[in-house]
């Protein structure tokens, strides 16, 4: 998949994950439409996500809107994403909260575009969805 001119805001999950660069969205067949999209082709763990459900029950689109943010669940997920994928969910939420989701997604588009072919880099394994290049060789991702 080539990186589009912009990443729609609805690909920003309540927790701060950029669903556009998730392996489930980058599948060639039946891509997931993201946390805030419909449940077609969505992994079961995402359909039943406690974080997404909590935000929805409280009437929020994003967790940073909540007075208890960051809660224990978010802190645990962020720790996991930092260790496993070097993705800082609270930083994502801070940018989205202060500058708007579109500003974050603009930065994310630049961060996750393969410099070799303009494909989308998978945040989980750092492999380009288009040319299969391991993007870790290009630096800070």
DSSP file (Angstrom, degrees, kcal/mol; ACC not computed):
  #  RESIDUE AA STRUCTURE BP1 BP2  ACC     N-H-->O    O-->H-N    N-H-->O    O-->H-N    TCO  KAPPA ALPHA  PHI   PSI    X-CA   Y-CA   Z-CA
    1    1 A X              0   0    0      0, 0.0   119,-1.7     0, 0.0     2,-0.2   0.000 360.0 360.0 360.0 129.5    0.0    0.0    0.0
    2    2 A X  B     -A  119   0A   0    117,-0.2     2,-0.4   127,-0.1   117,-0.3  -0.565 360.0-102.9 -79.8 148.4    1.3    3.4   -0.9
    3    3 A X        -     0   0    0    115,-3.2    -1,-0.1    -2,-0.2     4,-0.1  -0.583  40.0-133.9 -72.0 127.6    1.1    6.2    1.6
    4    4 A X        -     0   0    0     -2,-0.4     3,-0.1     2,-0.1    -1,-0.1  -0.192  27.6 -97.3 -74.7 173.9   -1.8    8.5    0.7
    5    5 A X  S    S+     0   0    0      1,-0.2     2,-0.3     0, 0.0    -1,-0.1   0.792 106.3   5.6 -62.6 -28.9   -1.5   12.3    0.7
    6    6 A X        -     0   0    0    103,-0.0     2,-0.6     2,-0.0    -1,-0.2  -0.990  69.6-125.9-152.3 155.7   -3.1   12.3    4.2
    7    7 A X        -     0   0    0     -2,-0.3   102,-0.1    95,-0.2    98,-0.1  -0.919  37.7-117.2-102.9 122.3   -4.2    9.9    6.9
    8    8 A X    >   -     0   0    0     -2,-0.6     3,-1.9     1,-0.1    12,-0.1  -0.271  18.0-123.5 -59.9 143.0   -7.8   10.4    8.0
    9    9 A X  G >  S+     0   0    0      1,-0.3     3,-2.3     2,-0.2    -1,-0.1   0.778 104.6  73.6 -57.6 -29.4   -8.3   11.4   11.6
   10   10 A X  G 3  S+     0   0    0      1,-0.3    26,-0.7    26,-0.0    -1,-0.3   0.610  82.0  71.5 -67.6  -7.6  -10.5    8.4   12.2
   11   11 A X  G <  S+     0   0    0     -3,-1.9     8,-3.0    24,-0.1     2,-0.8   0.500  74.6  96.9 -82.6  -2.9   -7.5    6.2   12.1
   12   12 A X  B <  S-B   18   0B   0     -3,-2.3     6,-0.2     6,-0.2     5,-0.1  -0.788  73.5-143.6 -86.7 111.3   -6.4    7.6   15.5
   13   13 A X    >   -     0   0    0      4,-2.9     3,-1.6    -2,-0.8    50,-0.1  -0.278  24.9-105.2 -69.2 158.7   -7.6    5.1   18.1
   14   14 A X  T 3  S+     0   0    0      1,-0.3    49,-2.4    48,-0.1    50,-0.5   0.828 121.2  52.5 -52.5 -34.2   -8.9    6.4   21.5
   15   15 A X  T 3  S-     0   0    0     47,-0.2    -1,-0.3    48,-0.1    78,-0.2   0.596 124.7 -98.1 -82.1 -12.1   -5.6    5.2   23.1
   16   16 A X  S <  S+     0   0    0     -3,-1.6     2,-0.2     1,-0.4    -2,-0.1   0.388  75.5 140.4 109.0  -2.2   -3.3    7.0   20.7
   17   17 A X        -     0   0    0      1,-0.1    -4,-2.9    -5,-0.1     2,-1.0  -0.539  53.3-131.4 -72.7 138.2   -2.5    4.1   18.3
   18   18 A X  B >   -B   12   0B   0     -2,-0.2     3,-1.2    -6,-0.2    -6,-0.2  -0.808  21.1-169.6 -88.6  99.7   -2.3    5.1   14.6
   19   19 A X  G >  S+     0   0    0     -8,-3.0     3,-1.4    -2,-1.0     6,-0.3   0.708  76.4  72.8 -66.0 -20.6   -4.5    2.3   13.2
   20   20 A X  G 3  S+     0   0    0     -9,-0.4    -1,-0.3     1,-0.3    -8,-0.1   0.829 101.6  42.5 -64.7 -30.2   -3.4    3.2    9.6
   21   21 A X  G <  S+     0   0    0     -3,-1.2   102,-2.9   -10,-0.2   103,-0.5   0.173  90.6 115.5-103.2  17.4    0.0    1.8   10.2
   22   22 A X  S X> S-     0   0    0     -3,-1.4     4,-1.8   100,-0.2     3,-0.7  -0.599  75.7-121.4 -83.2 146.6   -1.2   -1.3   12.0
   23   23 A X  T 34 S+     0   0    0      1,-0.2     4,-0.4    -2,-0.2    -1,-0.1   0.829 111.7  59.6 -56.9 -33.3   -0.7   -4.7   10.4
   24   24 A X  T 34 S+     0   0    0      1,-0.2     8,-2.1     2,-0.2     3,-0.5   0.855 109.1  42.7 -67.8 -33.9   -4.4   -5.4   10.4
   25   25 A X  T <4 S+     0   0    0     -3,-0.7    -1,-0.2    -6,-0.3    -2,-0.2   0.821 110.1  57.5 -77.5 -31.2   -5.1   -2.3    8.3
   26   26 A X  S  < S+     0   0    0     -4,-1.8    -1,-0.2     5,-0.1    -2,-0.2   0.425  75.8 123.5 -84.0   2.2   -2.1   -3.1    6.0
   27   27 A X        -     0   0    0     -3,-0.5     4,-0.2    -4,-0.4    -3,-0.0  -0.362  63.4-135.7 -60.7 141.5   -3.4   -6.5    5.0
   28   28 A X  S    S+     0   0    0      2,-0.1     2,-0.5     1,-0.1     3,-0.3   0.879  90.9  46.4 -67.3 -38.0   -3.7   -6.9    1.2
   29   29 A X  S    S-     0   0    0      1,-0.2    -1,-0.1    -3,-0.0    -2,-0.1  -0.906 126.8  -6.9-109.7 134.4   -7.1   -8.6    1.5
   30   30 A X  S    S-     0   0    0     -2,-0.5    -1,-0.2     1,-0.1    -3,-0.1   0.937  79.3-157.5  53.2  61.3   -9.8   -7.3    3.8
   31   31 A X        -     0   0    0     -3,-0.3    -6,-0.3    -4,-0.2     2,-0.1  -0.369  19.8-108.8 -68.3 147.7   -8.0   -4.5    5.6
   32   32 A X        -     0   0    0     -8,-2.1     9,-0.1     9,-0.1     3,-0.1  -0.462  16.9-139.8 -70.3 145.7   -9.3   -3.4    9.0
   33   33 A X        -     0   0    0      7,-0.6     3,-0.1     5,-0.4    -1,-0.1   0.237  52.9 -99.1 -94.6  13.6  -10.9    0.1    8.9
   34   34 A X    >   -     0   0    0      1,-0.2     3,-1.1   -15,-0.2    -1,-0.3  -0.051  43.9 -64.0  92.7 165.3   -9.3    1.1   12.3
   35   35 A X  T 3  S+     0   0    0      1,-0.3    -1,-0.2   -24,-0.2   -24,-0.1   0.858 135.1  41.8 -55.7 -42.4  -10.5    1.2   15.8
   36   36 A X  T 3  S+     0   0    0    -26,-0.7    -1,-0.3    -3,-0.1    -2,-0.1   0.491 104.4  84.5 -88.9  -3.3  -13.1    3.9   15.2
   37   37 A X  S <  S-     0   0    0     -3,-1.1    -3,-0.1     1,-0.2    -5,-0.0  -0.125  95.0 -64.0 -84.5-172.7  -14.2    2.3   11.9
   38   38 A X        -     0   0    0      1,-0.1    -5,-0.4    -5,-0.1    -1,-0.2  -0.183  46.5-112.0 -69.9 169.0  -16.7   -0.5   11.4
   39   39 A X  S >  S+     0   0    0     -3,-0.1     3,-1.8    -7,-0.1     2,-0.2   0.469  74.7 123.2 -85.7  -1.4  -16.1   -4.0   12.8
   40   40 A X  T 3  S-     0   0    0      1,-0.3    -7,-0.6    -7,-0.0     3,-0.1  -0.428  89.9  -3.0 -61.2 129.1  -15.7   -5.6    9.3
   41   41 A X  T 3  S+     0   0    0      1,-0.2     2,-0.4    -2,-0.2    -1,-0.3   0.580  98.3 141.1  66.1  12.1  -12.3   -7.3    9.1
   42   42 A X    <   -     0   0    0     -3,-1.8    -1,-0.2   -11,-0.1     5,-0.1  -0.692  59.1-108.9 -85.9 134.5  -11.3   -6.1   12.6
   43   43 A X    >>  -     0   0    0     -2,-0.4     4,-2.1     1,-0.1     3,-0.9  -0.286  28.8-116.4 -57.5 147.8   -9.4   -8.5   14.9
   44   44 A X  H 3> S+     0   0    0      1,-0.3     4,-2.1     2,-0.2    -1,-0.1   0.873 114.5  56.8 -56.2 -41.2  -11.5   -9.8   17.8
   45   45 A X  H 34 S+     0   0    0      1,-0.2    -1,-0.3     2,-0.2    -2,-0.1   0.823 109.4  47.1 -63.4 -28.7   -9.3   -8.2   20.4
   46   46 A X  H X4 S+     0   0    0     -3,-0.9     3,-1.1     2,-0.2    -1,-0.2   0.855 108.9  53.1 -79.5 -36.1   -9.9   -4.8   18.7
   47   47 A X  H 3< S+     0   0    0     -4,-2.1    -2,-0.2     1,-0.2    -1,-0.2   0.876 118.6  37.2 -61.7 -36.4  -13.7   -5.4   18.5
   48   48 A X  T 3< S+     0   0    0     -4,-2.1    -1,-0.2    -5,-0.2     2,-0.2   0.022  83.5 152.0-105.7  25.8  -13.7   -6.1   22.2
   49   49 A X    <>  -     0   0    0     -3,-1.1     4,-2.4     1,-0.2     5,-0.2  -0.398  38.2-152.1 -65.1 123.3  -11.1   -3.5   23.3
   50   50 A X  H  > S+     0   0    0     -2,-0.2     4,-2.5     2,-0.2     5,-0.2   0.861  95.7  52.5 -62.4 -37.1  -11.7   -2.4   26.8
   51   51 A X  H  > S+     0   0    0      2,-0.2     4,-2.4     1,-0.2     5,-0.2   0.947 111.0  45.0 -66.8 -48.7  -10.1    1.0   26.1
   52   52 A X  H  > S+     0   0    0      1,-0.2     4,-2.3     2,-0.2    -2,-0.2   0.921 115.9  47.7 -60.3 -44.6  -12.3    1.7   23.1
   53   53 A X  H  X S+     0   0    0     -4,-2.4     4,-2.6     2,-0.2    -1,-0.2   0.883 110.1  52.1 -65.7 -39.2  -15.4    0.6   24.9
   54   54 A X  H  X S+     0   0    0     -4,-2.5     4,-1.7     2,-0.2    -2,-0.2   0.941 110.9  47.1 -62.4 -47.7  -14.5    2.7   28.0
   55   55 A X  H  <>S+     0   0    0     -4,-2.4     5,-3.2     1,-0.2     4,-0.4   0.924 113.9  48.0 -60.0 -44.9  -14.1    5.8   25.9
   56   56 A X  H ><5S+     0   0    0     -4,-2.3     3,-1.2     1,-0.2    -1,-0.2   0.912 109.2  52.6 -63.7 -43.0  -17.4    5.2   24.0
   57   57 A X  H 3<5S+     0   0    0     -4,-2.6    -1,-0.2     1,-0.3    -2,-0.2   0.827 111.5  47.3 -62.3 -31.5  -19.3    4.5   27.2
   58   58 A X  T 3<5S-     0   0    0     -4,-1.7    -1,-0.3    -5,-0.2    -2,-0.2   0.468 120.0-110.5 -89.1  -2.6  -18.0    7.8   28.6
   59   59 A X  T < 5S+     0   0    0     -3,-1.2     2,-0.3    -4,-0.4    -3,-0.2   0.715  74.2 130.8  83.7  21.2  -18.9    9.7   25.4
   60   60 A X      < -     0   0    0     -5,-3.2    -1,-0.3    -6,-0.2    -2,-0.1  -0.782  49.1-160.3-108.2 151.1  -15.3   10.3   24.3
   61   61 A X  S    S+     0   0    0     -2,-0.3     2,-0.4     1,-0.3    -1,-0.1   0.806  86.9  29.3 -88.1 -39.8  -13.6    9.7   21.0
   62   62 A X  S >  S-     0   0    0     -7,-0.1     3,-1.8     1,-0.1    -1,-0.3  -0.935  76.3-127.9-126.0 145.9  -10.2    9.8   22.5
   63   63 A X  G >  S+     0   0    0    -49,-2.4     3,-2.2    -2,-0.4     6,-0.2   0.807 103.2  70.7 -60.8 -31.9   -9.0    8.9   26.0
   64   64 A X  G 3  S+     0   0    0    -50,-0.5    -1,-0.3     1,-0.3     5,-0.1   0.651  87.7  66.9 -64.5 -12.0   -7.2   12.2   26.5
   65   65 A X  G <  S+     0   0    0     -3,-1.8    -1,-0.3     3,-0.0     2,-0.2   0.670  84.7  93.7 -76.3 -17.5  -10.6   13.8   26.8
   66   66 A X  S X  S-     0   0    0     -3,-2.2     3,-1.4    -4,-0.3   -11,-0.0  -0.509  76.8-135.1 -83.1 143.2  -11.3   12.0   30.0
   67   67 A X  T 3  S+     0   0    0      1,-0.3    -1,-0.1    -2,-0.2    -3,-0.0   0.702 106.0  55.2 -69.1 -19.3  -10.5   13.5   33.4
   68   68 A X  T 3  S+     0   0    0     -5,-0.1    -1,-0.3     3,-0.0     2,-0.2   0.340  86.9 161.0 -95.4   7.2   -8.9   10.3   34.6
   69   69 A X    <   +     0   0    0     -3,-1.4     3,-0.0     1,-0.2    -5,-0.0  -0.547  56.8  37.6 -72.5 135.8   -6.4   10.2   31.7
   70   70 A X  S    S+     0   0    0     -2,-0.2    -1,-0.2     1,-0.2    -6,-0.0   0.408  85.6 179.1 -87.8 126.2   -3.9    8.5   31.8
   71   71 A X     >  -     0   0    0      1,-0.1     4,-2.4    -8,-0.0     5,-0.2  -0.227  45.9 -94.6 -80.4 175.3   -5.5    5.7   33.6
   72   72 A X  H  > S+     0   0    0      1,-0.2     4,-2.2     2,-0.2     5,-0.2   0.868 124.2  54.2 -60.0 -39.0   -3.8    2.5   34.6
   73   73 A X  H  > S+     0   0    0      2,-0.2     4,-2.2     1,-0.2    -1,-0.2   0.920 110.2  45.9 -64.7 -44.0   -5.0    0.6   31.5
   74   74 A X  H  > S+     0   0    0      2,-0.2     4,-3.1     1,-0.2     5,-0.2   0.915 111.5  52.3 -64.7 -43.3   -3.5    3.3   29.2
   75   75 A X  H  X S+     0   0    0     -4,-2.4     4,-2.2     1,-0.2    -2,-0.2   0.895 110.5  48.4 -60.4 -40.2   -0.2    3.4   31.1
   76   76 A X  H  X S+     0   0    0     -4,-2.2     4,-1.9     2,-0.2    -1,-0.2   0.921 113.5  46.2 -66.4 -44.7    0.1   -0.4   30.8
   77   77 A X  H  X S+     0   0    0     -4,-2.2     4,-2.7     2,-0.2     5,-0.2   0.914 112.0  51.6 -64.9 -42.4   -0.6   -0.3   27.0
   78   78 A X  H  X S+     0   0    0     -4,-3.1     4,-2.8     1,-0.2     5,-0.2   0.923 107.6  52.1 -61.6 -43.8    1.8    2.6   26.5
   79   79 A X  H  X S+     0   0    0     -4,-2.2     4,-2.3    -5,-0.2    -1,-0.2   0.918 111.6  47.7 -57.6 -44.0    4.6    0.8   28.4
   80   80 A X  H  X S+     0   0    0     -4,-1.9     4,-3.0     2,-0.2     5,-0.4   0.924 112.6  47.6 -63.1 -46.1    4.0   -2.2   26.1
   81   81 A X  H  X>S+     0   0    0     -4,-2.7     4,-2.0     1,-0.2     6,-1.6   0.870 112.1  50.4 -66.3 -36.4    4.0   -0.1   22.9
   82   82 A X  H  X5S+     0   0    0     -4,-2.8     4,-0.8     4,-0.3    -1,-0.2   0.932 117.0  39.9 -65.1 -44.9    7.1    1.7   24.0
   83   83 A X  H  <5S+     0   0    0     -4,-2.3    -2,-0.2    -5,-0.2    -3,-0.2   0.930 126.1  32.7 -70.4 -46.0    9.0   -1.5   24.7
   84   84 A X  H  <5S+     0   0    0     -4,-3.0    -3,-0.2    -5,-0.2    -2,-0.2   0.857 138.6  11.4 -83.5 -36.5    7.8   -3.5   21.8
   85   85 A X  H  <5S-     0   0    0     -4,-2.0    -3,-0.2    -5,-0.4    -2,-0.1   0.439  89.0-121.0-125.6  -2.5    7.3   -1.0   19.0
   86   86 A X     << +     0   0    0     -4,-0.8     2,-0.5    -5,-0.8    -4,-0.3   0.872  65.0 142.6  57.3  39.2    9.0    2.3   20.2
   87   87 A X        -     0   0    0     -6,-1.6     2,-1.0    -9,-0.2    -1,-0.2  -0.959  44.1-149.6-113.1 123.2    5.6    4.0   19.8
   88   88 A X     >  -     0   0    0     -2,-0.5     4,-2.1     1,-0.2     5,-0.1  -0.786  14.5-178.0 -97.4  97.0    4.8    6.6   22.5
   89   89 A X  H  > S+     0   0    0     -2,-1.0     4,-2.5     1,-0.2    -1,-0.2   0.868  81.5  52.0 -66.0 -38.6    1.0    6.6   22.8
   90   90 A X  H  > S+     0   0    0      2,-0.2     4,-2.5     1,-0.2    -1,-0.2   0.876 108.6  51.3 -68.4 -35.0    0.9    9.4   25.4
   91   91 A X  H  > S+     0   0    0      2,-0.2     4,-2.4     1,-0.2    -2,-0.2   0.925 109.8  50.6 -64.5 -42.7    3.0   11.6   23.2
   92   92 A X  H  X S+     0   0    0     -4,-2.1     4,-2.6     1,-0.2    -2,-0.2   0.934 112.4  46.8 -57.2 -46.7    0.5   10.9   20.3
   93   93 A X  H  X S+     0   0    0     -4,-2.5     4,-2.7   -78,-0.2    -2,-0.2   0.876 109.6  53.9 -65.1 -37.5   -2.4   11.8   22.6
   94   94 A X  H  X S+     0   0    0     -4,-2.5     4,-2.5     2,-0.2     5,-0.3   0.925 111.5  44.6 -62.9 -44.6   -0.6   15.0   23.8
   95   95 A X  H  X>S+     0   0    0     -4,-2.4     4,-3.2     2,-0.2     5,-0.7   0.938 115.1  48.2 -64.7 -46.3   -0.1   16.2   20.2
   96   96 A X  H  X5S+     0   0    0     -4,-2.6     4,-1.0    -5,-0.2     5,-0.2   0.880 114.5  46.6 -62.3 -38.1   -3.7   15.3   19.2
   97   97 A X  H  <5S+     0   0    0     -4,-2.7    -1,-0.2    -5,-0.2    -2,-0.2   0.912 121.8  34.6 -69.4 -43.8   -5.0   17.0   22.3
   98   98 A X  H  <5S+     0   0    0     -4,-2.5    -2,-0.2    -5,-0.2    -3,-0.2   0.836 136.6  18.2 -82.6 -35.1   -2.9   20.2   21.9
   99   99 A X  H  <5S-     0   0    0     -4,-3.2     4,-0.3    -5,-0.3    -3,-0.2   0.531 112.0-101.9-116.5 -10.8   -2.8   20.5   18.1
  100  100 A X    >X< -     0   0    0     -4,-1.0     4,-1.6    -5,-0.7     3,-0.6   0.037  33.9 -83.9 100.1 149.3   -5.6   18.3   16.9
  101  101 A X  H 3> S+     0   0    0      1,-0.2     4,-2.8    -5,-0.2     5,-0.2   0.839 124.6  60.7 -56.0 -35.6   -5.7   14.8   15.5
  102  102 A X  H 3> S+     0   0    0      1,-0.2     4,-1.9     2,-0.2    -1,-0.2   0.887 102.9  50.8 -62.4 -38.6   -5.0   16.1   11.9
  103  103 A X  H <> S+     0   0    0     -3,-0.6     4,-1.9    -4,-0.3    -1,-0.2   0.918 111.9  47.3 -64.4 -43.2   -1.6   17.6   13.1
  104  104 A X  H  X S+     0   0    0     -4,-1.6     4,-2.9     1,-0.2    -2,-0.2   0.945 111.7  49.8 -62.0 -47.2   -0.7   14.3   14.7
  105  105 A X  H  X S+     0   0    0     -4,-2.8     4,-2.2     1,-0.2    -1,-0.2   0.813 106.8  55.7 -65.8 -28.8   -1.7   12.3   11.6
  106  106 A X  H  X S+     0   0    0     -4,-1.9     4,-1.5    -5,-0.2    -1,-0.2   0.933 111.8  43.1 -65.0 -45.7    0.4   14.7    9.4
  107  107 A X  H  X S+     0   0    0     -4,-1.9     4,-2.4     1,-0.2    -2,-0.2   0.901 113.1  52.5 -64.3 -41.7    3.4   13.9   11.5
  108  108 A X  H  X S+     0   0    0     -4,-2.9     4,-2.5     1,-0.2    -2,-0.2   0.873 103.8  57.5 -63.3 -37.8    2.6   10.2   11.6
  109  109 A X  H  < S+     0   0    0     -4,-2.2     4,-0.2     1,-0.2    -1,-0.2   0.926 110.2  43.6 -58.6 -45.4    2.3   10.2    7.8
  110  110 A X  H >< S+     0   0    0     -4,-1.5     3,-1.1     1,-0.2    -2,-0.2   0.930 114.0  50.8 -65.2 -45.5    5.9   11.5    7.5
  111  111 A X  H 3< S+     0   0    0     -4,-2.4    -2,-0.2     1,-0.2    -1,-0.2   0.864 115.3  40.6 -60.7 -39.3    7.2    9.1   10.2
  112  112 A X  T 3< S+     0   0    0     -4,-2.5     9,-3.0    -5,-0.1     2,-0.5   0.170  86.6 108.9-103.9  17.4    5.7    6.0    8.6
  113  113 A X  B <  S-C  120   0C   0     -3,-1.1     2,-0.3    -4,-0.2     7,-0.2  -0.834  72.8-121.0 -94.3 128.5    6.4    6.6    4.9
  114  114 A X     >  -     0   0    0      5,-2.8     4,-2.3    -2,-0.5     5,-0.1  -0.515  13.4-150.4 -67.1 123.9    9.0    4.4    3.4
  115  115 A X  T  4 S+     0   0    0     -2,-0.3    -1,-0.2     1,-0.2    -2,-0.0   0.685  93.0  55.3 -70.3 -16.0   11.8    6.6    2.0
  116  116 A X  T  4 S-     0   0    0      1,-0.1    -1,-0.2     3,-0.0    -2,-0.0   0.887 132.6  -3.1 -83.1 -41.3   12.6    4.0   -0.6
  117  117 A X  T  4 S-     0   0    0      2,-0.1    -2,-0.2    -3,-0.1     3,-0.1   0.405  89.8-110.4-136.4   0.7    9.2    3.5   -2.3
  118  118 A X  S  < S+     0   0    0     -4,-2.3  -115,-3.2     1,-0.2    -3,-0.1   0.721  70.0 143.4  66.9  23.1    6.6    5.7   -0.4
  119  119 A X  B     -A    2   0A   0   -117,-0.3    -5,-2.8    -5,-0.1     2,-0.5  -0.253  59.0 -91.8 -79.0 177.5    4.9    2.7    0.9
  120  120 A X  B     -C  113   0C   0   -119,-1.7     9,-3.0    -7,-0.2     2,-0.4  -0.830  34.5-137.9 -96.4 127.1    3.4    2.5    4.4
  121  121 A X  B     -D  128   0D   0     -9,-3.0     2,-0.4    -2,-0.5     7,-0.2  -0.720  18.9-123.9 -85.8 129.7    5.7    1.2    7.2
  122  122 A X     >  -     0   0    0      5,-2.3     4,-2.3    -2,-0.4     5,-0.3  -0.599  12.1-147.3 -73.4 123.4    4.1   -1.3    9.6
  123  123 A X  T  4 S+     0   0    0   -102,-2.9    -1,-0.1    -2,-0.4  -101,-0.1   0.714  93.1  55.7 -67.1 -19.0    4.5    0.1   13.1
  124  124 A X  T  4 S+     0   0    0   -103,-0.5    -1,-0.2     1,-0.1  -102,-0.1   0.869 127.6  10.3 -84.8 -37.1    4.7   -3.5   14.6
  125  125 A X  T  4 S-     0   0    0     -3,-0.2    -2,-0.2     2,-0.2    -1,-0.1   0.435  91.4-125.2-122.3  -0.9    7.5   -4.9   12.5
  126  126 A X     <  +     0   0    0     -4,-2.3     9,-3.1     1,-0.2    10,-0.4   0.733  63.4 139.5  63.8  25.0    8.9   -1.8   10.8
  127  127 A X  B     -E  134   0E   0     -5,-0.3    -5,-2.3     7,-0.2     2,-0.2  -0.846  57.7-116.0-102.1 135.3    8.5   -3.5    7.4
  128  128 A X  B  >  -D  121   0D   0      5,-2.4     4,-1.4    -2,-0.4    -7,-0.2  -0.503  13.7-144.7 -69.8 132.6    7.3   -1.5    4.4
  129  129 A X  T  4 S+     0   0    0     -9,-3.0    -1,-0.1    -2,-0.2    -8,-0.1   0.661  96.4  41.7 -70.8 -16.2    4.0   -2.9    3.1
  130  130 A X  T  4 S+     0   0    0   -129,-0.2    -1,-0.2   -10,-0.2  -128,-0.1   0.885 131.7  13.5 -98.5 -51.7    5.0   -2.1   -0.5
  131  131 A X  T  4 S-     0   0    0      2,-0.1    -2,-0.1     0, 0.0    -3,-0.0   0.425  90.2-126.2-111.4  -0.5    8.6   -3.1   -0.9
  132  132 A X     <  +     0   0    0     -4,-1.4     2,-0.2     1,-0.2    -3,-0.1   0.660  53.2 156.6  63.1  18.6    9.2   -5.2    2.3
  133  133 A X        -     0   0    0      1,-0.1    -5,-2.4    -6,-0.1     2,-0.9  -0.543  49.8-120.6 -73.1 138.7   12.2   -3.1    3.2
  134  134 A X  B >   -E  127   0E   0     -2,-0.2     3,-1.3    -7,-0.2    -7,-0.2  -0.736  24.6-162.2 -79.1 109.2   13.1   -3.2    6.9
  135  135 A X  G >  S+     0   0    0     -9,-3.1     3,-2.4    -2,-0.9     4,-0.3   0.580  73.0  88.3 -74.6 -10.0   12.8    0.5    7.7
  136  136 A X  G >  S+     0   0    0    -10,-0.4     3,-1.3     1,-0.3    -1,-0.3   0.795  79.1  67.1 -58.5 -24.9   14.7    0.3   11.0
  137  137 A X  G <  S+     0   0    0     -3,-1.3    -1,-0.3     1,-0.2    -2,-0.2   0.674  91.0  62.9 -69.7 -15.1   17.8    0.8    8.8
  138  138 A X  G <  S-     0   0    0     -3,-2.4     2,-0.4     1,-0.3    -1,-0.2   0.472 109.3-115.2 -90.8  -2.1   16.6    4.4    8.1
  139  139 A X  S <  S+     0   0    0     -3,-1.3     2,-1.3    -4,-0.3    -1,-0.3  -0.871  75.9  34.0 116.0-142.5   16.8    5.6   11.6
  140  140 A X              0   0    0     -2,-0.4    -4,-0.1     1,-0.2    -3,-0.1  -0.384 360.0 360.0 -69.6  88.6   14.3    6.8   14.2
  141  141 A X              0   0    0     -2,-1.3    -1,-0.2    -5,-0.1    -5,-0.1   0.256 360.0 360.0-127.1 360.0   11.1    4.9   13.7
